[in-house]
């Protein structure tokens, strides 16, 4: 998974740099559950709809305008993450650490403790 994730992150960086003309928008919907190191990752605009990100470590990651609608972020370490404008509608946040996270403009409707 680590090599696959690294390749996906590189493709997303290209997508961002080329404003979607090249590369691939990050989509982790089919990623297997388990801890993943996404510290400091640039995940702006990523499609993480319904992704199982249980125990993921996106500390200080840039998730501005990311689609996390229905994502499972149980136990995720989101300290210092940039979530401005992110779609967190219906996301599971049980045990997630959001200390210092930027949530301005994030949509948290029906986000909560579980499904």
C-alpha positions in Angstrom: 0.0 0.0 0.0 2.9 2.4 0.8 4.2 2.3 -2.8 0.6 2.6 -4.2 -0.1 5.6 -1.9 3.2 7.3 -2.9 2.3 6.9 -6.6 -1.2 8.3 -5.9 0.2 11.2 -4.1 2.6 12.0 -6.9 -0.2 11.8 -9.4 -2.3 14.2 -7.3 0.6 16.6 -7.0 0.8 16.7 -10.8 -3.0 17.1 -11.0 -2.8 20.1 -8.6 0.2 21.7 -10.4 -1.5 21.4 -13.8 -5.0 22.4 -12.5 -6.4 19.1 -13.5 -5.0 19.0 -17.0 -2.6 16.2 -16.2 -2.2 13.7 -13.3 -5.0 12.3 -11.3 -7.1 13.7 -8.5 -6.4 11.6 -5.4 -9.2 9.1 -4.7 -8.7 6.8 -1.7 -12.2 5.3 -1.7 -10.8 1.8 -2.6 -7.8 2.0 -0.2 -7.7 -0.7 2.4 -8.2 0.3 6.0 -5.3 0.7 8.4 -2.8 3.3 9.5 -1.3 5.4 6.7 1.1 8.3 7.0 -0.2 11.3 5.3 1.6 13.9 7.5 2.1 17.2 5.7 0.6 15.8 2.5 -1.0 18.2 0.0 -4.4 16.8 -0.4 -6.2 19.9 -1.6 -9.4 19.0 -3.5 -8.8 15.2 -3.0 -11.8 12.9 -3.5 -11.9 11.0 -0.2 -15.7 10.3 -0.4 -16.6 7.4 1.9 -12.9 6.4 2.2 -12.0 4.3 5.2 -9.3 6.5 6.8 -9.5 4.8 10.2 -6.3 5.6 12.3 -4.8 7.6 9.4 -2.2 10.2 10.3 -2.8 13.4 8.3 -1.2 15.7 10.9 -0.6 19.1 9.3 -2.0 17.9 6.0 -3.6 20.4 3.6 -7.1 19.1 3.0 -8.6 22.4 1.8 -11.7 21.8 -0.3 -11.3 18.0 -0.1 -14.4 15.8 -0.3 -14.5 13.7 2.8 -18.3 13.2 2.6 -19.1 10.0 4.5 -15.5 9.2 5.2 -14.5 7.2 8.2 -11.9 9.2 10.2 -12.3 7.3 13.4 -9.1 7.8 15.5 -7.5 10.0 12.8 -4.9 12.4 14.0 -5.9 15.6 12.3 -4.0 18.0 14.6 -3.0 21.1 12.6 -4.7 19.8 9.5 -6.1 22.5 7.1 -9.7 21.5 6.5 -11.1 24.9 5.3 -13.8 24.4 2.8 -13.7 20.6 3.2 -16.9 18.6 2.8 -17.2 16.5 6.0 -20.9 15.8 5.8 -21.7 12.6 7.4 -18.1 11.8 8.2 -17.4 9.5 11.2 -15.1 11.4 13.6 -15.2 9.2 16.7 -11.9 9.6 18.5 -10.4 11.9 15.8 -8.0 14.5 17.2 -8.9 17.9 15.7 -6.8 20.1 18.0 -5.5 23.0 16.0 -7.2 22.0 12.8 -8.5 24.8 10.6 -12.2 24.2 10.0 -13.4 27.6 8.6 -16.0 27.0 6.0 -15.9 23.2 6.4 -19.3 21.5 6.1 -19.7 19.3 9.2 -23.5 18.6 8.8 -24.3 15.2 10.3 -20.6 14.5 11.0 -20.3 12.7 14.3 -19.5 9.7 16.4 -20.5 6.9 14.0 -22.9 5.6 11.5 
